Amino acid sequence: MIGFIDSGVGGLNVMCECQKLFDEDFIFLCDNKNAPYGNKKHKDLFNIAKKNIEYLIKHYNIKVCVIGCNTISYTVGEKLQNYFNIPILLTKVPEILLKKSDNKTLFFGTKNTIKKIQQINENNNAKYLYIKNLPKKIDNNLNNVEKIEKILKKYLLNKKFSEIKSIILCCTHFYTIKKIIKNILPNVQVVDYTKDIALQVKKNVEGKMSSSFHIVLTDYNYPRYVELKAYYRKHLFDK
């Protein structure tokens, strides 16, 4: 069984891509209790992720854990890899995208992720954007993500981004609003790399003849649990 952890729908996007590529048993832990992750301290992120991975190992005997969250991957991902004996796979922007970035490339993610990418990016001329609590807003509007369009327009149509040619989505939550971004900026290439992550996961598993999936929440008072499952099923079969 392969485990996935994230604070919300972002990790589901990664899990869906994996299930399109190969058969396995998948378990997704949605840590809605601690959402959002984007502005948390690194120490807190490590303790949260550690606890969630330990839960999946204990209760589901996972053999691989996928961090379906760019924020955790960039801030404490390597520390988690060193702590656990099972493979911990991270969600990061492929290096080739960093090398090709220039002043017409916009990296769009959470505050923690953007700060880290700015540190490691070889091109200082690239542009960067984060919108406070956007992942949480996406989770809360799964059935009506169009409500987020007004917020996106406010930032994406800013003059300082008028010459961008490509947007690299540095948060797995943002794959959910990819179509909206394309509608706002029809002439801009919107880049996501979920398939790259899924291919990386595939290399670490043997695969099975059939698939199953389960979703676990850290707070079952979450009123949109049914929506989360519906979103997963729609995204999995929505070609």
Buried (B, 14 or more C-beta within 10 A) or exposed (E): BBBBBBBBBBBBBBBBBBBBBBBBBBBBBBBBEBBBBBEBEBEEBBBBBBEBBEBBBEEBEBBBBBBBBBBBBBBBBEBBBEBEEBBBBBBBBBEEBBEBBEEBBBBBBBBBBBBBBEEEBEEEEBBBBBBEBBBBBBBBBBEEBEEBBEEBBEBBEEEEBEEBEBBBBBBBBBBBBBEBBBEBBEEBEBBBBBEBBBBBBBEEBEEEEEBEBEBBBBEEEBEBBEBBBEBBEEBBEEE
